[in-house]
Amino acid sequence: MLDTIRNQGIKYMLNSNTAVNKIAQILDISLKKGTANLKILLKGENEPMHVSLNYAFEGKILSVSNVKTDREWLSAMAELFKDRYSKIDLSKHGKLADIAGYLF
């Protein structure tokens, strides 16, 4: 039950973020200790895509690795940009870091 509430909270938090909202809507998210599976509808697309990744928190820094999607070209792009976007400073996204601290 708590996992469901946490996942719904994270989904709401992500969908409320301006940067995320510009490109996609999170339809579903499932977190299990260090891994995440998401169902995402990209803007302009008709069919949702599935994404899996590994994550870790270090203070207000979110580390993301091993990003895989069911679209080969997006997985290839994730691999190209992994060094640039592997660490995300959540404190730059308003109260996102504080909320994430409670949810994870």
N, C-alpha and C positions, 0 to 999 in steps of 0.2 A: 504494500500500500504506500509506504513512504517513498519507494523508488518511483512509483507512478506520479506522485505529487511532485517530487523533485524533477522528473523528466518534463512534466507539464510546465513547471516554473522556468526551467531552462529554455524550453520552446518559446514561451511567452517573452522571456528576456531577449532572446535572439531576434524574434520577429519584431520586437519593439525597437531594436537598434537601427538607426538610420542607415548605416553602411550596409547592413544585411538586407534591409527592406528595399534598398535601391536595386538589388540584383536577384533576390530570391525570397521565397517563403518557405519556412521550415514546416513541413507537414507532420513529421514524426521524428522523435529522437529517443534513443535508448542508450543509456550509459551503464557501463559495468567497469568498475575499478580499472581505470586507465585506457579504456576503449570506448568508442562511440560509434553508433550506427545511426545514420540520418536518412530521411526521405525528404528530398528538396525539390521544389518546383521553381526552376529558373524563370525569370521574366521573359516573356516572348515564346516560351516552350509550352507544348501541349501535354507532354508526359513528364512525370516526376523522375528524378534520378536517385540512385542510392549511393551513399558515401560512407566509407568506414575509415577510421583513423585512430591513432593512439594519442593520448593527451596526458599532460602532467602540469601541476601548478607549483610554482616557486614564488611565494608571496603573491604579487599582483601580476606576475608574468605567466601566461599560458603557453606551454610548449606543445607543439603539434608535430606529429611525425607519421610516416607510413600511410599517407592519404591515398586511398583507392576509390575509384568511382566505377559505375557500370558503363561509363563512356570512356573509351580508350584515350581519346584526345584530351579529355580533362585530367585523366590520371597522368598523362605525359606532361601537361602543363603544371600540375602540382609538383611533379618531380623537378621540373625546370626551376620553379620558384621556391623550392623547399628551404634553401638557405636564407632567402630574404624574409620569408613569412613563417619560419618555424617557431619563432618566439614573438608573442603578441603582448604588448604592454596594455593591460586592460585599464590601467588608470587613465589612459588617454581617451577612454570611452565613457566619460561621466561616471555614474554610480555603478557601472557594470562590474568593476572589480569588487566592490563591496558586496553586491548581490551574489556574485559568483562564489565569494568566500563562504557564504552561508549555504549555498546549494551543493557545493562539492565536498 
